[in-house]
């Protein structure tokens, strides 16, 4: 019964949250063609925006990374989040991106193993390699994308994960790098009546680790991204942005093609500490269309 009640509350939160207004659905109807997001009545605009090409680029990125990056640059993206040089040396990849005026701002860990082995066993090889690659790319931040069941199954585990991130972040800072932690829906799935996000963030030392906040996964997990951002001022260094389809499964949609209401999210961003706005799509129907729609959204959206 408790699980049923929690599930019902999660659905209610999704349906009523300011970040998901029913009134926006008509303005964000999905279509087969690339469509710019509708202009708002406001005058503010986000002019510097980035993208994480890894999944949104799909097979195209693996086959023709230079072509993907050229396409991204032509559309007006200025920032990149990545953790691969795609067959180029670190120096050659950075030089190529520099020629396109694309700046790598965040470098991602390939998984949690290097972080965990450092924090629990003192092994530095993996984390040092990640930091070296991040520095070669010109990034100032590294990000942890996931944890393991050891840390996510219980509330005490989440507290331990915060400790792992704090220790890792302190080491990263000593090497001139700042650590971020990326959320998914699991942080907003109750464990013993508590939201892991509300355990994780208060236990993270802001000197050593802050959030790369994914607004879609927050909403998919049943919470309101705007309320979460307001609850933790100064803790969200970057936003991962993707839209949500208007359907029972609330699947990922291209920017401007779903029901996410980004106006209050962007209103809340400065106080939340946001420096970077990064487009993402885990499973795009067509990489070119998805990448294009992200750029069109930012070019036309006013709030």
Number of C-alpha atoms within 10 A of each C-alpha: 6 8 10 9 9 15 16 12 14 20 15 13 18 21 16 13 19 19 24 25 15 16 10 16 18 11 15 22 15 19 8 6 8 18 20 20 23 14 15 13 9 10 9 13 14 15 14 15 19 28 25 22 24 18 16 24 26 19 12 16 18 14 12 12 20 17 12 20 19 15 16 24 19 14 15 19 26 20 24 24 23 21 21 17 15 14 10 13 12 19 13 13 19 19 14 16 20 14 12 17 15 21 19 26 19 28 27 23 22 15 14 13 15 20 23 20 16 19 20 10 9 10 14 15 11 16 21 16 13 20 23 16 20 25 20 15 26 18 22 17 22 28 25 22 16 16 18 13 10 12 16 19 14 16 19 14 18 25 20 17 22 22 17 19 26 22 20 23 28 18 20 21 16 11 13 12 20 23 27 26 25 20 22 19 17 17 22 22 21 20 15 10 11 14 16 23 20 16 17 20 19 13 18 23 17 16 12 20 29 25 24 25 26 21 28 27 22 23 26 24 21 23 27 24 26 25 15 18 22 15 12 16 15 17 24 26 21 23 26 21 23 25 26 25 21 20 9 6 9 16 14 21 24 29 31 29 28 26 26 28 22 25 17 15 22 20 13 19 22 15 15 24 19 21 14 21 23 23 28 30 26 15 16 18 13 13 20 17 16 23 27 21 23 30 22 20 20 23 19 15 22 19 16
